[in-house]
């Protein structure tokens, strides 16, 4: 993939000065990121950083009993593998592709070399890390204070912003795992959103029909995270062919 501006660019890469990106491009691999693929698991040494393009990745924590909950999501606005440049080779969380697509992969050694050089890439990654920390903190508050319908609305809007496709392939089991709630709770919340006309929901497939209404139905966490990402992002959060998601 020779162009980092199309068809669905990764914003972090696309924001780099042309000379910096040219030096990095030979080391970047354009790879498929398949639904359900585990990019890394708890305690496993991270070998690559990923810059999603059309894929969306869920970072989640898994308990000793196998229960899991999403701590944050990463799409075209970010990267997966922050522990690498923060000084850790492993992490207690896992990274799973919840929406299949493509992205760029960068070897851990090259990432560390580029980060050590300083410049635009390091500044970009550090600003993104700050935005991601806000998302993790807001997610924790969300699970504690907001109901499943609000959480699901916020999650769907965040995914909708990142997705080039109109339809999201997502099972009830995966949604319940990501939100850390019972499957029946997801079914009930999704059914209500469907009845209100905000989404079209059939087994394994969700389409957002009324983004404005779904956004209004979401808890405040969606807006907080979105504004912070816009404030710290190196470039526009929406690129040609992708959605802005929120009025700013």
Backbone torsions as a table, in degrees:
resi	resn	phi	psi	omega
1	UNK	NA	109.1	-172.1
2	UNK	-86.5	-25.5	-176.8
3	UNK	-103.8	133.1	177.6
4	UNK	-99.7	9.3	177.9
5	UNK	-104.7	-10.1	-175.5
6	UNK	-152.4	156.9	-1.5
7	UNK	-79.1	-27.4	179.8
8	UNK	-135.8	91.0	-170.3
9	UNK	-68.9	153.5	166.3
10	UNK	-83.5	124.5	-171.5
11	UNK	-64.2	-37.5	-179.5
12	UNK	-62.8	-45.4	179.4
13	UNK	-69.5	-43.2	-176.7
14	UNK	-65.1	-22.1	-177.9
15	UNK	-82.3	-14.1	-176.8
16	UNK	-68.6	146.6	174.0
17	UNK	-55.1	147.5	-174.8
18	UNK	-55.3	-39.7	-177.6
19	UNK	-68.3	-38.2	178.2
20	UNK	-66.7	-42.7	-178.9
21	UNK	-67.9	-36.3	178.9
22	UNK	-62.1	-40.8	179.6
23	UNK	-67.7	-31.4	-176.1
24	UNK	-86.6	-25.2	-168.9
25	UNK	-58.9	-35.2	-178.4
26	UNK	-65.5	-24.6	-178.3
27	UNK	-91.8	-9.9	-178.9
28	UNK	-88.4	128.4	178.5
29	UNK	-105.2	132.2	174.8
30	UNK	-85.6	113.8	-171.8
31	UNK	-129.4	150.6	171.6
32	UNK	-72.3	144.1	175.8
33	UNK	-124.3	100.4	-167.9
34	UNK	-87.4	146.0	178.1
35	UNK	-51.8	126.4	179.1
36	UNK	87.1	-6.6	-179.0
37	UNK	-67.2	133.8	176.2
38	UNK	-91.9	114.0	178.9
39	UNK	-77.9	-34.2	169.7
40	UNK	-160.5	158.6	-179.3
41	UNK	-123.7	163.5	-177.8
42	UNK	-55.4	132.0	178.2
43	UNK	80.9	-7.9	-178.2
44	UNK	-84.4	138.4	179.3
45	UNK	-67.1	130.3	178.7
46	UNK	-78.6	127.9	-178.4
47	UNK	-106.2	-21.6	-177.2
48	UNK	-140.8	155.6	165.5
49	UNK	-102.7	148.0	-179.6
50	UNK	-122.8	137.3	175.6
51	UNK	-117.7	92.8	-175.7
52	UNK	-61.5	149.4	174.0
53	UNK	-113.1	-76.4	178.1
54	UNK	-99.9	-5.6	177.8
55	UNK	-89.0	160.5	173.2
56	UNK	-129.7	132.8	-175.8
57	UNK	-114.5	139.2	176.8
58	UNK	-105.1	125.2	171.2
59	UNK	-96.0	122.5	-176.5
60	UNK	-142.4	157.7	180.0
61	UNK	-100.0	135.6	-179.4
62	UNK	-115.9	127.0	179.7
63	UNK	-78.2	170.4	179.9
64	UNK	-64.4	-21.2	178.9
65	UNK	-93.4	2.9	175.4
66	UNK	95.1	-4.3	176.5
67	UNK	-73.1	149.5	-178.2
68	UNK	-139.8	159.9	176.4
69	UNK	-151.6	142.1	180.0
70	UNK	-75.3	134.9	174.4
71	UNK	-99.2	-27.7	176.9
72	UNK	-168.1	161.8	175.6
73	UNK	-119.0	153.3	-179.4
74	UNK	-134.2	125.1	176.5
75	UNK	-126.3	-143.9	-176.0
76	UNK	-65.1	-11.3	-179.3
77	UNK	-86.1	-6.9	-170.4
78	UNK	-145.4	-157.2	179.3
79	UNK	-145.5	157.8	178.2
80	UNK	-114.5	125.8	-179.6
81	UNK	125.9	23.3	-179.3
82	UNK	-54.3	-37.5	179.5
83	UNK	-55.0	-24.6	-178.2
84	UNK	-62.1	-46.3	-177.7
85	UNK	-92.1	-4.2	173.3
86	UNK	-89.6	-4.1	173.9
87	UNK	108.2	1.2	179.8
88	UNK	-111.4	141.6	177.9
89	UNK	-90.9	-17.8	-178.6
90	UNK	-131.1	171.8	178.3
91	UNK	-149.0	158.3	-179.6
92	UNK	-84.4	-5.5	179.8
93	UNK	-102.5	177.2	176.3
94	UNK	-127.3	162.6	-179.8
95	UNK	-127.8	118.5	-177.7
96	UNK	-127.1	138.9	176.5
97	UNK	-75.4	115.3	178.5
98	UNK	-101.4	-11.6	172.7
99	UNK	-136.1	113.3	-175.2
100	UNK	-66.4	149.5	178.6
101	UNK	177.6	-140.4	179.3
102	UNK	-135.4	168.4	176.6
103	UNK	-171.0	-179.7	178.3
104	UNK	-104.5	140.5	179.7
105	UNK	-116.7	137.6	-178.2
106	UNK	-129.6	129.7	179.9
107	UNK	-60.5	141.3	-175.8
108	UNK	-58.3	-37.3	-178.5
109	UNK	-67.1	-40.0	178.9
110	UNK	-68.8	-38.1	177.2
111	UNK	-59.9	-45.4	-179.0
112	UNK	-64.6	-37.5	177.7
113	UNK	-62.3	-46.8	-178.5
114	UNK	-67.3	-37.9	-180.0
115	UNK	-66.7	-39.7	-179.5
116	UNK	-65.9	-27.0	179.6
117	UNK	-70.1	-20.6	-177.0
118	UNK	80.2	-157.8	177.7
119	UNK	84.6	-157.3	-170.6
120	UNK	-64.2	-41.4	-177.4
121	UNK	-63.7	-44.8	-179.5
122	UNK	-63.7	-44.6	179.3
123	UNK	-61.5	-43.0	-179.6
124	UNK	-61.6	-45.5	-178.5
125	UNK	-67.7	-36.1	179.3
126	UNK	-69.8	-39.9	176.5
127	UNK	-64.9	-40.2	177.9
128	UNK	-64.2	-39.0	178.6
129	UNK	-60.8	-40.9	177.6
130	UNK	-61.4	-43.2	178.5
131	UNK	-64.0	-38.6	-179.6
132	UNK	-67.2	-36.1	177.0
133	UNK	-62.0	-37.8	176.3
134	UNK	-63.1	-41.7	-179.7
135	UNK	-64.0	-42.6	179.7
136	UNK	-63.0	-45.9	-179.9
137	UNK	-63.5	-41.5	-179.2
138	UNK	-68.2	-34.5	177.6
139	UNK	-63.0	-41.3	178.6
140	UNK	-61.2	-43.5	178.7
141	UNK	-66.6	-36.4	-178.4
142	UNK	-62.9	-46.7	-179.2
143	UNK	-62.5	-28.0	-177.1
144	UNK	-83.8	-34.8	-166.9
145	UNK	-116.0	-10.6	-175.0
146	UNK	-119.6	150.4	-176.0
147	UNK	-79.4	170.2	-173.8
148	UNK	-63.4	-38.8	179.9
149	UNK	-62.6	-42.2	177.4
150	UNK	-65.9	-44.3	179.1
151	UNK	-61.1	-44.6	-179.1
152	UNK	-64.5	-40.4	178.1
153	UNK	-61.7	-44.8	179.3
154	UNK	-64.7	-41.8	-179.4
155	UNK	-65.0	-43.3	179.7
156	UNK	-64.5	-39.5	179.0
157	UNK	-66.4	-41.2	178.4
158	UNK	-62.3	-40.7	178.0
159	UNK	-70.2	-39.9	177.8
160	UNK	-58.3	-40.4	178.8
161	UNK	-60.7	-34.3	-174.3
162	UNK	-88.5	-14.6	-168.6
163	UNK	-94.3	128.7	173.3
164	UNK	-77.3	-20.1	-177.2
165	UNK	-90.4	158.9	-179.7
166	UNK	-84.0	-22.2	-175.1
167	UNK	-119.8	136.1	179.6
168	UNK	-103.5	127.0	175.5
169	UNK	-90.0	113.9	-172.1
170	UNK	-157.2	117.8	179.4
171	UNK	-81.5	159.8	176.5
172	UNK	-62.5	-38.0	-179.9
173	UNK	-61.1	-43.9	-179.2
174	UNK	-68.6	-41.6	178.3
175	UNK	-61.7	-44.3	-179.8
176	UNK	-64.5	-35.8	178.1
177	UNK	-67.1	-42.8	-178.3
178	UNK	-66.4	-39.8	-178.0
179	UNK	-86.4	-11.9	179.2
180	UNK	71.0	33.2	179.8
181	UNK	-128.6	171.1	179.6
182	UNK	-70.1	149.7	179.3
183	UNK	-57.2	-38.7	-179.2
184	UNK	-62.0	-34.5	179.0
185	UNK	-67.2	-39.6	177.0
186	UNK	-65.6	-43.2	179.6
187	UNK	-58.8	-44.9	-179.3
188	UNK	-65.6	-44.7	-179.3
189	UNK	-66.5	-44.4	179.1
190	UNK	-64.9	-37.2	177.8
191	UNK	-62.7	-39.6	178.9
192	UNK	-66.5	-43.4	178.4
193	UNK	-63.2	-35.1	176.6
194	UNK	-65.8	-46.8	-179.1
195	UNK	-63.5	-31.9	178.2
196	UNK	-76.1	-12.3	179.8
197	UNK	87.0	10.9	-179.8
198	UNK	-77.8	-34.6	179.7
199	UNK	-136.3	162.0	167.5
200	UNK	-108.7	125.2	-172.2
201	UNK	-128.4	117.8	171.3
202	UNK	-135.1	163.5	-170.0
203	UNK	-48.9	113.2	176.0
204	UNK	82.2	-0.3	-176.6
205	UNK	-137.4	132.4	178.1
206	UNK	-131.1	130.9	174.5
207	UNK	-121.7	134.3	176.5
208	UNK	-84.5	118.5	-177.9
209	UNK	-97.6	-32.5	-176.5
210	UNK	-134.6	84.2	-176.7
211	UNK	-60.0	-38.6	-178.0
212	UNK	-63.3	-43.5	179.8
213	UNK	-68.6	-40.2	179.6
214	UNK	-65.7	-38.7	177.7
215	UNK	-62.9	-42.8	179.5
216	UNK	-66.2	-29.8	-179.0
217	UNK	-80.5	-19.1	-179.1
218	UNK	-71.2	155.4	175.7
219	UNK	-70.6	170.5	-176.8
220	UNK	-62.6	-20.2	-175.7
221	UNK	-59.4	-36.3	-179.9
222	UNK	-59.0	-48.7	-178.8
223	UNK	-67.3	-38.8	179.7
224	UNK	-61.0	-49.4	-179.1
225	UNK	-65.6	-40.9	-178.5
226	UNK	-62.9	-44.7	-179.0
227	UNK	-65.8	-38.0	179.0
228	UNK	-67.5	-38.4	177.8
229	UNK	-65.9	-39.6	177.3
230	UNK	-65.0	-39.5	-177.9
231	UNK	-66.3	-38.3	-174.1
232	UNK	-100.5	-12.4	-176.8
233	UNK	-63.5	147.2	-178.8
234	UNK	-74.9	-14.1	-178.5
235	UNK	-155.2	-171.5	-180.0
236	UNK	-58.8	140.1	-179.5
237	UNK	-79.0	-11.5	176.5
238	UNK	-125.0	131.4	-178.4
239	UNK	-117.2	166.2	-178.8
240	UNK	-50.5	126.9	179.6
241	UNK	93.3	-4.3	179.0
242	UNK	-127.6	165.0	-168.6
243	UNK	-100.3	148.7	177.9
244	UNK	-79.7	-31.5	171.4
245	UNK	83.2	-31.5	-178.9
246	UNK	-153.3	142.5	176.5
247	UNK	-77.5	133.8	-174.9
248	UNK	-119.1	NA	NA
